[in-house]
Amino acid sequence: MDDNAVQNIQTEDSTRDQASSMDSANATDNNASVSQGKRLKIFNKAMEKSLQRLIADASFHRFAQSFHPFYKDNPQTTKQIHHQFIASLQEHIQKDINIVIEECELQCKLEELDRLCEAAKDNTETAWRPSGLPEQDISSFLMPYYRKQELVMRRKLEKLTKENEELARTVQEGRSAIANAEQLIATQVQKWKAPVEQLRSCISTLCPEEPFDEL
């Protein structure tokens, strides 16, 4: 590939990049006209710049160098293929970005973050910052949670302990009631034994031939 061809290719790349930048700028202006949060605008600008850099890396000059034999024989076809490739690449990347924004509800979340930042402006308390020691940061984050869970478990343990004590008291009262009933029955049996024995003696005296058990 001679110097004139390379220069022409670079000129075409520059023109195409400028046109792409203008299109992206117009799209950004149109998006800015819609009510959006600051962070979403920053996200769109970052995605736009990343897309421009990606398109610039896929310039026709590099494309032609990679397919130099084909470009040498079919320069116009190569240009058309590259143009379609860039258009398709830009379209699919933009679709993927839009899908991420929609599925992750990025606009709502970023707007909520804007509202939180706005509400925190009047807060004079020092915000948390990492200490540089991951173990200490994780411990400071997890310890309050573990302490809260420990307090919950202690309350549950106290509740279960009280319930067990009440159940044990109820069982003990039931056992005492059974023991008292048994004692009452035994007492009544002892009271009935003497009259029964006297009755047996009287009957045996009156009817010695007939056993008392057969009556």
C-alpha positions, 0 to 999 in steps of 0.5 A, a space after each residue: 500500500 503506497 503513501 497516497 493510499 494510506 493518506 487517503 485512508 487516514 483522511 477518510 477515517 478522520 472524516 468518518 470519526 468526525 461524523 460519528 462524533 457529531 452524530 454522538 453529540 447530537 444523540 447526547 443533546 437529544 438525551 440531555 433534553 429528557 429529564 435525567 439525573 446527573 449521574 445518568 448523564 455522566 454514565 451516558 457520556 462515559 459510554 459515549 466516549 468508550 464507544 467512540 474509542 472503540 470505533 476509533 480502534 476499529 478504523 478503516 486503516 487498521 481494517 485495510 492493513 489486516 485485510 491488505 490482499 483483499 483491499 488491494 484487489 477490492 478497495 471499494 468492497 472493503 470500504 463498504 464492508 468496513 462501513 457496515 461493520 462499524 455501523 452494526 458494531 455501534 448499533 449493537 453496542 448501543 442496544 446492549 447499553 440500553 438493555 443494561 439501563 432498562 433491565 437494571 433500572 439504572 435510571 431509577 437507581 441513579 436518580 435515587 442516588 442523586 436524591 440521597 446525595 442531595 439529602 445528605 448535603 446538610 449532614 455534618 457527620 463524618 462519612 465512613 471511609 475505608 481504613 486500608 485494612 480489609 480485615 478491620 473494615 469487614 469486622 467493623 461492618 459485620 460486628 454490629 450485625 453479629 451483635 444484633 443477631 446475638 441479642 435476638 438469639 438471647 431474647 429467644 433463649 430467654 423466652 424458651 427458658 421461661 416456657 420450659 420453666 412453665 412447662 416444668 412447673 405444670 408437669 410438677 403440679 400434675 405429678 403432685 396432683 396424681 400423688 395426692 390422688 394416689 394418697 387419697 385412694 390409699 387412705 380410703 382403701 385403708 378406711 374400707 379394709 377394717 369394715 370389710 374384715 369385720 364383715 368377713 368375720 361376722 359372715 364366717 361366724 354366721 355361715 362357716 360352711 360358705 366361704 366369703 369369697 363365693 358370696 
